[in-house]
């Protein structure tokens, strides 16, 4: 049975950090292979994420300029791995937001705020790839590593087209019921040793 593993990078990053792992291409590759069960073969692993934001913005209190620097070299490293492809969205800077609420009661400094970023285009890319696999019938099963219920319409579409949908679940996270309602298989995936 041919399987495609689709990994929502934002979701996996949060779970990996909560579990105490360094988030890097080697960990991502191990997770993708851990999603494959006996009797299955990995057709391709697709990884969805955004490159780090780069640019300048004024700090919210002092007004000083802050430069955001980041490298997408790790995404290129991941894309070079066997049977991997990356799908890259855009990370938008939405300003600064308070680290704690309420913020009143004392003089604020720049350290009371953190940058607010929003991923754009990642969910759409996941949905399009699910629909493409359903139309092409190039795999028998898709295993999703996500916690995003925005995938539900694409999951429904793939199931109607005859593909099986699996959902990876990790020890430190429970899946949303809305995702489980449209899943054929819940697969418990362990963290690598």
N, C-alpha and C positions, 0 to 999 in steps of 0.2 A: 504494500500500500504506500503510495507516494504522498508525502505530507509537506505542506508549506507552513513554516512558523513565522508569524507576523508579530513583531515586538514593538510595543509602544514604549519608546525610550524614556519618556518622562515618567511613566508609571513604574517601569522596572528600576529606574534610578532611585526613586523614593524608597521602594521596598528594599533594595540592596543596601542603601545607607542605613535604614532602620535596622537591618540585620547585621550591620557592622562590616560590610564588605567595601573594598575599594572598587569604584566603578570604572572599568576599563574594557577595552576590546576583548581581552582574554576571558573575563567574566561573562560578557555578553555571549561570546561564542559557546562557552560551557553551558549556559542556560539554554541556548537554542538546541543544543544536542540533548540536553536533559529532557526536553519536551517531546522527544521521539521515543516511542515505546517499542518493545519487541515486535517484530513482524512489520515494522514501518521503516521507510527510508526517507531521509531528508532530501526533498527536491530542491528547496531553496529556503534560506532564512532572509526575511526582509526586516530591516531595522529602520524605524521612523523616529526622527528627532530633529532638533534645530542646532545649528552651529552656535557657539557662544556669541552673545551680543558684543559688537565693537562699536564704539562711538563716544561722544562726549555729551555730558549733561550738567546742568547747574545743580549743586547740592541745595536741599530745600531750605536750610536756615542761613548758612553763611553766604550762599550764592556763588561759592567758589566752583570752578570747573572740575569735574571728575571725569577721568577717561576710563572707559571700560575696555579691557583687553581680553582677548580669548583666542584660542587656536582651535581650528577644526581638524588638526592633524590626526587626532584619535579617530575621527569619523572616516578619514581616508584609510587609516590602518585597518579599521573594521571592514571597509568595502573591499579590501584586497584579500580578505580571508576566503577560503574555499566555500563555495555555495552561498555566499553572502552578497547582499545588495543593500545599499542605504537609500532611503527616501528622505530628502531634507526639506523641512518647512522653514519658516522665517520666525525669528524671535524678535518681537516688538517690545520696545521700552515704553512703559506706560506711566513713568514718573516714579516718585518715591511714596511709600506708605509707612505709617507708624509701625514700629516693631511691637508696641503694646498699646492697648486701648483700655481705659481712657488716657489721653495724652495731657490733660490739664493738671494743674497743681504745681508745676515747676517750670523753670526756663528750659526750653528745648534746645538741643544741639543736633548737628547732622547725624550723630551716632544714635539718635532716637528713631531714625528712619532707615528703611532698606529699599533697594530698588524693586520695582514691580515690573515683571516681564510676562508676556503672553505669547504662547505658541500659536502660530497661524499656519493652516494648511496641512497639519499632520493628520488630523482625523479624516479629512477629505482624501488624502493619499491612501490611507488604510482602506477606506470604503471602496475606492476605485480598484485597488488591487484585489480585494475580495471579489468584487463583481467580475473582474477580468478572469480570475481563476475559475469562477462559476461558468462564465461563458466559454472559455477555452477548454475546460475540463482537463487541464494539464496536471491536476492533483486530485486525489480522492478525499483528502481531509485537510482542513486548515486548523492549526492550533494557534489561538490568539493569546498573547501575553498583554493584557490590558485590563483596566478597570473602568474604562470610559463607555458609558451607555450610548454615546453617539454612534457606536458601531452596530447597534441593534438592527437598523434597516438593512445594512449590507449583510449581516448575519442571516436575517430572514430570507433575503434574496438568494444567497448561496444555498441555503437548505432547500428552498423551493426548486432550485436548479439541480438538486441531487447530491450536493457535497455535504460531508459531515463537518460540523463545527465543534472543535474542542476548545476548552478554556483552561489555561494554566492557573493553578492556585498555589500560593506559597504559604508556608506555616504562619507567617506574621501578617497575613491579610485575608480577609473574607471577601468573596466576590458579591457584587450587587445582585439582588434577586432578578432584576430586569435582564441582566446578562445570562443568568442561568436558565431563564425561561426559554431562551432561544439558542441553547447549546445542546449538542448531542452527548458530549463527553466532558466531564470535569476531570482534569488531570492534575494530580498533586505532584508538584515539581519541587524537589529538594535543592537546597543550596549546595554548590560544589564544596568538597573538602579542601 
